[in-house]
Amino acid sequence: MIVSIPAQPGTEMRAAVDHLLDGIEKIRGGLLMLRDHLAIPEKDAGGLDPKDPRNKYEIGGLEKLTPRGVEICYRLFDKGLSRYAVAQSLNISFGAATHRYAAWKKAGGGERDKQPLD
């Protein structure tokens, strides 16, 4: 003979709410990680001012990174910033940041020889 024991009233509802709250907490954690990943730095004590006009020059109506701007870009990658954050910081396209990221990796990434900031 099978005897079924009735569940406490609301047990299933409590379990569903707990499951939902766990999911919300995981989403919150993911959003916090994403916020940190996309953080855009301002000028810092190390002299990295991504908005410094010396970081770019204009040629034929287009702005290009100066050697100083390229080094600032690389140093931002050294700090662990994403390509998106670097693009926003230097006001360059995501494609340009991706190009610079590939060049940074090819140059040795964080282990490359750092150039002086003139």
VEXDREN-669937 format. One line per 10 residues: number of its first residue (from 1); for each residue x, y, z of N, C-alpha, C. Coordinates in nm, 2 decimals. Layout:
REM VEXDREN-669937
NUM) X,Y,Z,X,Y,Z,X,Y,Z  ...
This chain:
REM VEXDREN-669937
1) 0.08,-0.12,0.00,0.00,0.00,0.00,0.09,0.12,0.00  0.06,0.22,-0.09,0.14,0.34,-0.10,0.06,0.45,-0.02  0.14,0.51,0.07,0.08,0.62,0.15,0.14,0.75,0.10  0.06,0.85,0.07,0.12,0.98,0.02,0.10,1.07,0.14  0.21,1.14,0.17,0.21,1.24,0.28,0.19,1.38,0.21  0.09,1.45,0.25,0.06,1.58,0.19,0.18,1.67,0.23  0.22,1.75,0.13,0.33,1.85,0.15,0.27,1.96,0.23  0.36,2.03,0.30,0.31,2.15,0.38,0.26,2.25,0.28  0.15,2.32,0.32,0.10,2.42,0.23,0.21,2.53,0.20  0.22,2.56,0.07,0.31,2.67,0.04,0.46,2.62,0.01
11) 0.49,2.49,0.03,0.62,2.45,0.02,0.67,2.46,-0.13  0.59,2.42,-0.22,0.62,2.44,-0.36,0.64,2.58,-0.40  0.55,2.67,-0.35,0.56,2.81,-0.38,0.69,2.87,-0.32  0.73,2.83,-0.20,0.85,2.88,-0.14,0.97,2.83,-0.22  0.97,2.71,-0.26,1.08,2.66,-0.34,1.09,2.73,-0.48  0.98,2.77,-0.54,0.98,2.84,-0.66,1.04,2.98,-0.64  0.99,3.04,-0.53,1.04,3.18,-0.50,1.19,3.18,-0.47  1.24,3.08,-0.40,1.38,3.06,-0.37,1.46,3.04,-0.50  1.41,2.96,-0.59,1.47,2.94,-0.72,1.48,3.07,-0.80  1.37,3.15,-0.79,1.37,3.27,-0.87,1.47,3.37,-0.81
21) 1.48,3.38,-0.67,1.57,3.47,-0.61,1.71,3.43,-0.64  1.74,3.30,-0.64,1.88,3.25,-0.68,1.91,3.30,-0.82  1.82,3.29,-0.91,1.84,3.33,-1.05,1.86,3.48,-1.06  1.79,3.56,-0.98,1.81,3.70,-0.98,1.94,3.74,-0.92  1.99,3.67,-0.82,2.12,3.70,-0.76,2.23,3.66,-0.87  2.22,3.56,-0.94,2.32,3.52,-1.04,2.32,3.63,-1.15  2.20,3.68,-1.19,2.20,3.79,-1.29,2.26,3.91,-1.24  2.24,3.94,-1.11,2.30,4.06,-1.05,2.45,4.05,-1.05  2.50,3.93,-1.02,2.65,3.91,-1.02,2.70,3.93,-1.16  2.63,3.88,-1.26,2.68,3.89,-1.40,2.68,4.04,-1.44
31) 2.58,4.11,-1.40,2.57,4.25,-1.44,2.68,4.33,-1.37  2.72,4.30,-1.25,2.83,4.37,-1.18,2.96,4.34,-1.25  2.98,4.21,-1.29,3.10,4.18,-1.37,3.10,4.25,-1.50  2.99,4.26,-1.57,2.98,4.34,-1.69,3.01,4.48,-1.67  2.96,4.54,-1.56,2.99,4.68,-1.54,3.14,4.70,-1.52  3.20,4.62,-1.44,3.35,4.63,-1.42,3.42,4.61,-1.55  3.37,4.52,-1.64,3.44,4.49,-1.77,3.43,4.61,-1.86  3.32,4.69,-1.85,3.30,4.80,-1.94,3.34,4.93,-1.88  3.40,4.93,-1.76,3.43,5.06,-1.69,3.52,5.14,-1.78  3.50,5.26,-1.78,3.58,5.36,-1.86,3.66,5.45,-1.77
41) 3.79,5.44,-1.77,3.87,5.52,-1.68,3.87,5.66,-1.71  3.89,5.74,-1.62,3.92,5.89,-1.64,4.07,5.90,-1.62  4.12,6.02,-1.61,4.26,6.04,-1.59,4.30,5.98,-1.46  4.42,5.91,-1.46,4.46,5.85,-1.33,4.60,5.90,-1.29  4.65,5.86,-1.17,4.77,5.91,-1.12,4.89,5.87,-1.21  4.88,5.77,-1.29,4.99,5.72,-1.37,5.01,5.81,-1.49  4.94,5.91,-1.51,4.96,6.00,-1.63,4.88,5.95,-1.75  4.79,5.86,-1.73,4.71,5.81,-1.85,4.59,5.89,-1.86  4.59,5.99,-1.95,4.47,6.07,-1.98,4.43,6.04,-2.12  4.33,5.95,-2.13,4.29,5.91,-2.26,4.23,6.02,-2.35
51) 4.19,6.13,-2.29,4.13,6.24,-2.36,4.23,6.35,-2.39  4.36,6.33,-2.36,4.46,6.43,-2.38,4.47,6.45,-2.53  4.47,6.58,-2.58,4.47,6.60,-2.72,4.60,6.55,-2.79  4.71,6.53,-2.71,4.83,6.48,-2.77,4.82,6.34,-2.81  4.71,6.27,-2.78,4.69,6.13,-2.82,4.65,6.11,-2.96  4.61,6.22,-3.03,4.56,6.21,-3.17,4.61,6.32,-3.25  4.61,6.30,-3.38,4.64,6.40,-3.48,4.54,6.39,-3.59  4.52,6.49,-3.67,4.43,6.49,-3.78,4.50,6.49,-3.91  4.46,6.40,-4.00,4.52,6.39,-4.13,4.40,6.36,-4.23  4.39,6.45,-4.32,4.28,6.44,-4.42,4.14,6.44,-4.36
61) 4.12,6.51,-4.25,3.99,6.51,-4.19,3.97,6.39,-4.10  4.06,6.30,-4.09,4.05,6.18,-4.00,4.14,6.19,-3.88  4.10,6.15,-3.76,4.18,6.15,-3.65,4.25,6.02,-3.63  4.38,6.02,-3.61,4.46,5.90,-3.59,4.53,5.91,-3.46  4.57,5.79,-3.40,4.64,5.79,-3.28,4.79,5.83,-3.30  4.84,5.91,-3.22,4.98,5.94,-3.22,5.06,5.83,-3.16  5.19,5.82,-3.17,5.26,5.72,-3.09,5.23,5.72,-2.94  5.21,5.84,-2.89,5.17,5.85,-2.75,5.03,5.79,-2.73  4.94,5.82,-2.82,4.80,5.76,-2.81,4.80,5.61,-2.82  4.89,5.56,-2.90,4.90,5.41,-2.91,4.95,5.35,-2.78
71) 5.05,5.42,-2.72,5.10,5.37,-2.59,5.00,5.38,-2.48  4.92,5.49,-2.48,4.81,5.50,-2.39,4.71,5.39,-2.41  4.68,5.36,-2.53,4.59,5.25,-2.56,4.65,5.12,-2.51  4.77,5.09,-2.53,4.84,4.97,-2.49,4.84,4.96,-2.33  4.86,5.07,-2.27,4.87,5.07,-2.12,4.73,5.05,-2.06  4.63,5.09,-2.13,4.49,5.06,-2.09,4.46,4.91,-2.10  4.51,4.85,-2.21,4.50,4.71,-2.22,4.58,4.64,-2.11  4.70,4.69,-2.08,4.78,4.64,-1.97,4.70,4.63,-1.84  4.62,4.73,-1.82,4.54,4.74,-1.70,4.42,4.65,-1.70  4.40,4.58,-1.81,4.29,4.48,-1.82,4.16,4.53,-1.87
81) 4.16,4.65,-1.93,4.04,4.71,-1.99,4.00,4.63,-2.11  3.87,4.63,-2.14,3.82,4.56,-2.26,3.84,4.65,-2.38  3.83,4.60,-2.50,3.84,4.68,-2.62,3.73,4.78,-2.62  3.61,4.75,-2.57,3.50,4.85,-2.57,3.54,4.96,-2.48  3.59,4.94,-2.36,3.63,5.04,-2.27,3.74,5.13,-2.32  3.84,5.07,-2.39,3.95,5.14,-2.45,3.89,5.23,-2.56  3.80,5.17,-2.64,3.75,5.25,-2.76,3.67,5.37,-2.70  3.59,5.36,-2.60,3.52,5.47,-2.54,3.61,5.57,-2.47  3.72,5.52,-2.41,3.81,5.61,-2.34,3.88,5.70,-2.44  3.93,5.64,-2.55,4.01,5.72,-2.64,3.93,5.78,-2.75
91) 3.80,5.75,-2.75,3.70,5.80,-2.85,3.75,5.75,-2.99  3.77,5.62,-3.00,3.80,5.56,-3.13,3.70,5.45,-3.15  3.69,5.40,-3.27,3.59,5.30,-3.30,3.63,5.16,-3.23  3.53,5.08,-3.22,3.56,4.94,-3.16,3.65,4.87,-3.26  3.64,4.89,-3.39,3.73,4.82,-3.48,3.87,4.87,-3.47  3.89,5.00,-3.44,4.02,5.05,-3.42,4.08,4.99,-3.29  4.00,4.98,-3.19,4.04,4.93,-3.06,4.08,4.78,-3.08  4.00,4.71,-3.16,4.03,4.57,-3.19,4.16,4.55,-3.26  4.19,4.64,-3.36,4.31,4.64,-3.43,4.43,4.66,-3.34  4.41,4.76,-3.25,4.52,4.79,-3.15,4.54,4.68,-3.05
101) 4.43,4.61,-3.02,4.44,4.50,-2.92,4.52,4.39,-2.99  4.50,4.36,-3.11,4.58,4.25,-3.18,4.72,4.29,-3.19  4.75,4.42,-3.22,4.89,4.47,-3.22,4.96,4.46,-3.09  4.88,4.49,-2.98,4.93,4.49,-2.84,4.97,4.34,-2.81  4.88,4.25,-2.84,4.91,4.11,-2.82,5.03,4.06,-2.89  5.04,4.10,-3.02,5.16,4.07,-3.10,5.29,4.12,-3.05  5.28,4.24,-2.98,5.40,4.30,-2.93,5.43,4.24,-2.79  5.35,4.15,-2.74,5.39,4.08,-2.62,5.29,4.11,-2.50  5.18,4.18,-2.53,5.08,4.21,-2.43,5.14,4.29,-2.32  5.11,4.24,-2.20,5.16,4.31,-2.08,5.30,4.30,-2.06
111) 5.37,4.21,-2.13,5.51,4.19,-2.11,5.60,4.27,-2.22  5.53,4.34,-2.30,5.60,4.42,-2.40,5.68,4.53,-2.34  5.77,4.58,-2.42,5.85,4.70,-2.37,5.77,4.82,-2.38  5.75,4.89,-2.27,5.67,5.01,-2.27,5.74,5.13,-2.32  5.68,5.21,-2.40,5.74,5.33,-2.46,5.72,5.45,-2.37  5.81,5.54,-2.37,5.79,5.66,-2.29,5.67,5.75,-2.34  5.61,5.81,-2.24,5.50,5.91,-2.28,5.57,6.04,-2.29  5.58,6.09,-2.41,5.65,6.22,-2.43,5.57,6.34,-2.37
